[in-house]
């Protein structure tokens, strides 16, 4: 792989592309600020999506469009002799509507909700497209560049789920997320998220005493869930994230609910954990009714709603796409590192067997998902440089290199 990348980086056009990305640094940071200041709360990404669509058109991509889910993307065509690669950053942030996203600069550091996650990825992607234009490199495979919706929170990866359902021609994927120009994420932490509600007759705390309580049922469930044991390897976790219920201190609660998050680096362990917790949730309603000698049809009932299903998945440490990212990192004189599994847009394609990576957009950052999120743009151009080289290896360069990415087709029964 080292010799393969020595051949690529020796090419005059490739050097020109790398030099352009470095020279484009200030414009990229300026664009990052502009994009960050366009609010994109969960399920309300349209304003930023429309702006990003215009930016994709301005950098010359073909067939730029917004799909029914709200993703925006366009294509840079290759010679037709290679695989199809999808490269995206996510449009949405975790922050609710009304959050002030104005970027503040202090001592060279940029502060704003979403400035790095994923304002940096969105800006880095545009710089990479400009580098292709400036260098005139002709790839063998097509590259689809875009912005996805629904990566954060309860978005449930709805953007990439919709995209890959509609685009079975895609052979590989790169998500530009985070900032590290050295880390390589290639394993996916899966998650199942549920809203579990308890509903019953309710009543006055004194006059109706003896009526089963939705909050008491919820408490039984939480207590039993807290005692669940999980395996350490593959890492498997759970938490009751929020609880709600009741109407007054002197009322037997007629309704209560909780949001439960379950995660694992292995899909089988995740399903086993899910079965345990849902069984506990159902049994808690039965126990509360039994305590007060209530028939189930008149007492507390458990309602279970799936809110999120992010599949787990893995790839070999020595997979060709991982090797490409590793060699690309070394090619810009940085030391690569393999990251632990995480939950990103790449979860979906990894679970489908599509070679996928998460690469950082460059720079340094901290306090992501908080109002005090910050971004240090020092040498941030290294992120898009590394991603640019990785893409070249995966799709191949006409007259220089063959694609590393095998062609993959989603099959259906």
URHU-V551470 format. One record per residue. N is the residue number from 1. PHI is phi in degrees with one decimal (NA if undefined). Layout:
# URHU-V551470
N&PHI  N&PHI
This chain:
# URHU-V551470
1&NA  2&-61.9  3&-64.4  4&-58.5  5&-77.9  6&-62.5  7&-66.8  8&-67.4  9&-72.5  10&-78.4  11&-72.0  12&-60.7  13&-66.2  14&-65.4  15&-59.8  16&-62.8  17&-63.8  18&-64.6  19&-63.6  20&-62.8  21&-58.4  22&-64.9  23&-67.8  24&-85.3  25&-53.4  26&-63.7  27&-64.2  28&-63.3  29&-65.7  30&-61.1  31&-67.4  32&-59.9  33&-64.2  34&-60.0  35&-66.5  36&-60.7  37&-78.4  38&-94.1  39&-59.1  40&-144.0  41&-65.9  42&-52.4  43&68.1  44&-133.8  45&-90.7  46&-59.3  47&-60.1  48&-69.3  49&-61.9  50&-64.8  51&-64.5  52&-68.5  53&-59.9  54&-63.6  55&-66.9  56&-65.9  57&-67.7  58&-65.6  59&-87.7  60&88.4  61&-68.7  62&-94.7  63&51.5  64&-70.1  65&-152.5  66&-116.6  67&-84.5  68&-63.7  69&-80.5  70&112.6  71&-66.0  72&-123.7  73&-164.6  74&-146.7  75&-121.4  76&-111.2  77&-79.2  78&-96.5  79&-79.0  80&89.2  81&-110.0  82&-148.5  83&-75.0  84&-106.0  85&-113.6  86&-105.1  87&-124.3  88&-146.5  89&-126.9  90&-94.9  91&-77.6  92&-83.4  93&-119.7  94&-83.8  95&-85.0  96&-70.5  97&-57.4  98&98.8  99&-67.0  100&-76.4  101&-106.8  102&-62.0  103&-85.7  104&-113.4  105&-104.1  106&-144.0  107&54.4  108&83.6  109&-103.5  110&-98.9  111&-120.3  112&179.3  113&-61.1  114&88.4  115&-61.9  116&-105.1  117&-118.9  118&-131.4  119&-57.1  120&-66.9  121&-61.4  122&-63.8  123&-72.1  124&-60.0  125&-59.8  126&-65.9  127&-63.5  128&-63.9  129&-62.5  130&-62.7  131&-65.9  132&-61.7  133&-64.5  134&-65.7  135&-83.0  136&70.6  137&-62.6  138&-106.3  139&-83.2  140&-80.9  141&-91.7  142&-78.9  143&-121.5  144&-97.2  145&-107.3  146&-168.8  147&-120.5  148&-108.9  149&-104.3  150&73.1  151&-80.6  152&-87.4  153&49.6  154&-84.9  155&-63.4  156&57.9  157&56.1  158&-62.5  159&-68.4  160&-69.6  161&-60.8  162&-67.9  163&-63.5  164&-70.9  165&-66.4  166&-91.0  167&-130.8  168&-68.1  169&-76.8  170&-74.3  171&-103.9  172&-159.1  173&-146.6  174&-131.3  175&-101.9  176&-93.8  177&-148.6  178&77.6  179&-125.3  180&-56.6  181&-92.6  182&-119.1  183&-73.0  184&-127.6  185&-101.3  186&-141.3  187&-124.5  188&-116.7  189&-85.1  190&-83.2  191&-146.4  192&-120.1  193&-125.5  194&-130.8  195&-105.2  196&-112.4  197&-115.2  198&-118.9  199&-133.1  200&-156.6  201&-71.7  202&67.7  203&155.9  204&-72.0  205&-63.5  206&-103.1  207&-68.3  208&-108.0  209&-55.7  210&108.8  211&-84.0  212&-63.3  213&-109.6  214&-64.0  215&-69.1  216&-63.5  217&-62.1  218&-60.6  219&-62.3  220&-59.8  221&-64.1  222&-61.6  223&-59.6  224&-71.3  225&-62.4  226&-62.7  227&-94.3  228&-65.7  229&-101.9  230&-123.7  231&-75.5  232&-85.0  233&-140.5  234&-71.0  235&-55.3  236&-138.6  237&-137.9  238&-154.6  239&-159.7  240&-90.3  241&-81.7  242&-141.3  243&-135.1  244&-143.5  245&157.0  246&79.3  247&-125.4  248&-161.8  249&-63.5  250&-110.2  251&-131.0  252&-78.0  253&-63.7  254&-88.9  255&-153.1  256&-156.8  257&-149.4  258&-142.0  259&-106.6  260&-119.1  261&-113.5  262&-124.4  263&-137.9  264&-160.8  265&-85.4  266&-133.1  267&-64.3  268&-65.7  269&-64.4  270&-64.0  271&-65.8  272&-64.3  273&-63.3  274&-57.1  275&-60.9  276&-62.5  277&-70.1  278&-68.2  279&-65.2  280&-60.8  281&-60.4  282&-70.0  283&-67.6  284&-64.2  285&-65.3  286&-62.0  287&-65.8  288&-66.7  289&-65.2  290&-64.8  291&-57.3  292&-107.9  293&55.1  294&-103.9  295&-70.6  296&-58.8  297&-68.8  298&-108.5  299&-102.0  300&-77.3  301&-122.9  302&-97.9  303&-117.8  304&-119.4  305&-125.8  306&-76.3  307&-103.8  308&-155.8  309&-138.6  310&-103.3  311&-70.2  312&-85.5  313&-176.6  314&-146.1  315&-139.3  316&-62.5  317&-59.9  318&-103.9  319&-58.2  320&-60.0  321&-68.2  322&-66.5  323&-61.0  324&-62.9  325&-66.3  326&-61.9  327&-65.8  328&-65.7  329&-64.0  330&-65.6  331&-65.3  332&-103.5  333&64.8  334&-118.4  335&-99.9  336&-73.1  337&-146.9  338&-88.4  339&-82.0  340&-69.6  341&-60.4  342&-148.8  343&-107.1  344&-145.6  345&-58.8  346&-71.0  347&-52.3  348&-63.5  349&-64.3  350&-59.6  351&-65.5  352&-86.6  353&88.2  354&-87.0  355&-54.1  356&-144.0  357&-138.7  358&-119.3  359&-121.8  360&-75.7  361&-84.8  362&98.0  363&85.8  364&-127.6  365&-153.0  366&-164.2  367&57.3  368&-58.8  369&69.9  370&-125.1  371&-62.4  372&-97.3  373&-53.4  374&-134.6  375&-141.4  376&-105.4  377&-80.9  378&-56.0  379&54.7  380&-65.9  381&-61.2  382&-64.3  383&-62.6  384&-64.7  385&-61.8  386&-63.0  387&-64.6  388&-58.1  389&-66.4  390&-61.9  391&-61.0  392&-59.3  393&-66.8  394&-69.6  395&-97.2  396&80.8  397&-119.3  398&-57.7  399&81.8  400&-124.1  401&-147.0  402&-84.5  403&-64.7  404&-84.1  405&-82.9  406&-73.5  407&-75.8  408&-128.7  409&-128.8  410&-70.6  411&-108.1  412&-126.9  413&-77.0
